Amino acid sequence: MAKKDLRIGLVGVGFMGRTHTNGYKRVSDFFPDLQTRPVLKAVCSRTAATVNAFAEQWGYETVETDWKALIARNDIDAVDICTPNNMHAEIAIAAAEAGKMILCEKPLSRTLEEGRQMVAAIEKAGVNNTVWYNYRRLPAVTLAKQIVDSGKLGRIFHYRANFLQDWTINANVPQGGQGTWRLDVDAAGSGVTGDLLAHCIDTAIWLNGSITDVSAVTETFIKERVHQATGAMQKVGIDDACIFHCHFDNGSLGLFESTRYARGHKALYTFEINGEHASMRWDLHDLNKLEYFDHRDESIVRGWRTIHVTDGDQPYMDKWWVPGLSIGYEHSFVHQVADFLKSLETGEPCSPTFKEALETQRVCEAVLDSAAARSWKNINAY
Ligand SMILES: NC(=O)c1ccc[n+]([C@@H]2O[C@H](COP(=O)([O-])OP(=O)(O)OC[C@H]3O[C@@H](n4cnc5c(N)ncnc54)[C@H](O)[C@@H]3O)[C@@H](O)[C@H]2O)c1
């Protein structure tokens, strides 16, 4: 049977533009049962030379230099937002109003208010949508979800996550513009809270349920940086580091830390969950492995075991190679494309939807408010 085309219009050709395009290009080969196939119809970036080169390299049929022109086209079914955070709301709301499906990068928005407007627009339009919290779709992380849901851990006491980097320690790193928009509060909305902790919060809520209240501390170690747009030294408005603790609805305690000042760490995302019977931990640097400890094991062989998540009966792995052979970071995006296409067939939402991703925005906003006020914040107030 002929497959249905899903005509993609991609906005933004940086890091995520590449990972998503790779996902669109690989998915039909490795998920042959899907009834829909993505078609690289159009790509948009502001500079003609850049967008032409990207289209040529990756195989897009056409280009645009204005995202509004891309959205106005009637040969685009789904708009994929891979721009800095300050463009998410405007593009998503316009795309929803034009009746397009939307795949939006994380964090959903810079602020909770922006996120709420995006959710309202999506719900009014009734269009399919998803937010690229891609770490959920690494097989070891999906397996962690299956293990939690099976009840093997028993009552959960602790959830702990870190996301550590070191790329902004040098005070000469500028803020704003290509490559360093993450340091500009107007473009990014926040620092590590929205950029890195948002991933940790999304995974945590998915694995361990809602967060009820938070107490946070943030720090901006380098107070002024040159802004690329003005060439002037300007105040830095983002959080360079953030640590918060929290309660989950299930009674467990959470502890989260993120920084761009942990010398030696490039992208160390780790989490650990401690339950009554068993614990689990995962590390992005060794992403195919899930570590598991079960207190019910016979005492003489009891200890942490490493599950190499590559068997065909483990999540997504029947689509790839043979047991024992690893896959990588990029596969999480292929999996998200596959799940999005599947959701079009089943009618089930592709998690996290905008509405689900708004939960992470609520926590992020409460974390930043808590740090500013030096007090606990209840998520229900958000
Ligand atoms: N899921 C993840 O793990 C992950 C990882 C990295 C980034 N992200 C998110 O993806 C988004 C993009 O991040 P990135 O690392 O790809 O950034 P990037 O700087 O590498 O790329 C951004 C792209 O957007 C383009 N752009 C900016 N303004 C535009 C406009 N008005 N119209 C058209 N194009 C425009 C830029 O030219 C650039 O091509 C951010 O929201 C970021 O938080 C998510």
The ligand as a Tripos MOL2 file, in Angstrom:
@<TRIPOS>MOLECULE
LIG
   44    48     1     0     0
SMALL
NO_CHARGES

@<TRIPOS>ATOM
      1 N1         16.1590   18.2030   22.5470 N.am      1 LIG1
      2 C1         17.4030   18.5200   22.8510 C.2       1 LIG1
      3 O1         18.1340   17.7430   23.4450 O.2       1 LIG1
      4 C2         17.9380   19.8500   22.4290 C.ar      1 LIG1
      5 C3         19.3260   20.0290   22.2460 C.ar      1 LIG1
      6 C4         19.7740   21.2770   21.7880 C.ar      1 LIG1
      7 C5         18.8650   22.2970   21.5750 C.ar      1 LIG1
      8 N2         17.5450   22.1030   21.8100 N.ar      1 LIG1
      9 C6         16.5710   23.1840   21.5750 C.3       1 LIG1
     10 O2         16.4470   23.3710   20.1690 O.3       1 LIG1
     11 C7         16.2910   24.7460   19.8470 C.3       1 LIG1
     12 C8         17.3960   25.1720   18.8810 C.3       1 LIG1
     13 O3         18.6420   24.9040   19.5010 O.3       1 LIG1
     14 P1         19.9510   24.6140   18.6120 P.3       1 LIG1
     15 O4         20.9760   24.0670   19.5450 O.co2     1 LIG1
     16 O5         19.5850   23.8560   17.4020 O.co2     1 LIG1
     17 O6         20.3400   26.1090   18.2300 O.3       1 LIG1
     18 P2         21.2720   26.5970   17.0560 P.3       1 LIG1
     19 O7         21.7550   27.9420   17.4540 O.co2     1 LIG1
     20 O8         22.2640   25.5380   16.7160 O.co2     1 LIG1
     21 O9         20.2760   26.7180   15.8190 O.3       1 LIG1
     22 C9         19.1980   27.6490   15.8090 C.3       1 LIG1
     23 C10        18.7990   27.8780   14.3770 C.3       1 LIG1
     24 O10        17.6640   28.7410   14.3550 O.3       1 LIG1
     25 C11        17.8640   29.7000   13.3200 C.3       1 LIG1
     26 N3         17.0110   30.8600   13.5700 N.ar      1 LIG1
     27 C12        17.0790   31.7560   14.5700 C.ar      1 LIG1
     28 N4         16.1060   32.6780   14.4400 N.ar      1 LIG1
     29 C13        15.3970   32.3300   13.3340 C.ar      1 LIG1
     30 C14        14.2720   32.8870   12.6750 C.ar      1 LIG1
     31 N5         13.6780   33.9890   13.1300 N.pl3     1 LIG1
     32 N6         13.8260   32.2740   11.5320 N.ar      1 LIG1
     33 C15        14.4220   31.1590   11.0670 C.ar      1 LIG1
     34 N7         15.4830   30.5890   11.6490 N.ar      1 LIG1
     35 C16        15.9760   31.1770   12.7680 C.ar      1 LIG1
     36 C17        19.3600   29.9770   13.3990 C.3       1 LIG1
     37 O11        19.8310   30.6040   12.2540 O.3       1 LIG1
     38 C18        19.8770   28.5600   13.5540 C.3       1 LIG1
     39 O12        19.9380   27.9120   12.3020 O.3       1 LIG1
     40 C19        16.3070   25.4830   21.1780 C.3       1 LIG1
     41 O13        15.0030   25.7020   21.6080 O.3       1 LIG1
     42 C20        17.0130   24.5130   22.1270 C.3       1 LIG1
     43 O14        16.6210   24.6760   23.4660 O.3       1 LIG1
     44 C21        17.0740   20.9000   22.2230 C.ar      1 LIG1
@<TRIPOS>BOND
     1     1     2 1
     2     2     3 2
     3     2     4 1
     4     4     5 ar
     5     4    44 ar
     6     5     6 ar
     7     6     7 ar
     8     7     8 ar
     9     8     9 1
    10     8    44 ar
    11     9    10 1
    12     9    42 1
    13    10    11 1
    14    11    12 1
    15    11    40 1
    16    12    13 1
    17    13    14 1
    18    14    15 2
    19    14    16 1
    20    14    17 1
    21    17    18 1
    22    18    19 2
    23    18    20 1
    24    18    21 1
    25    21    22 1
    26    22    23 1
    27    23    24 1
    28    23    38 1
    29    24    25 1
    30    25    26 1
    31    25    36 1
    32    26    27 ar
    33    26    35 ar
    34    27    28 ar
    35    28    29 ar
    36    29    30 ar
    37    29    35 ar
    38    30    31 1
    39    30    32 ar
    40    32    33 ar
    41    33    34 ar
    42    34    35 ar
    43    36    37 1
    44    36    38 1
    45    38    39 1
    46    40    41 1
    47    40    42 1
    48    42    43 1
@<TRIPOS>SUBSTRUCTURE
     1 LIG1         1 GROUP 0 **** ****
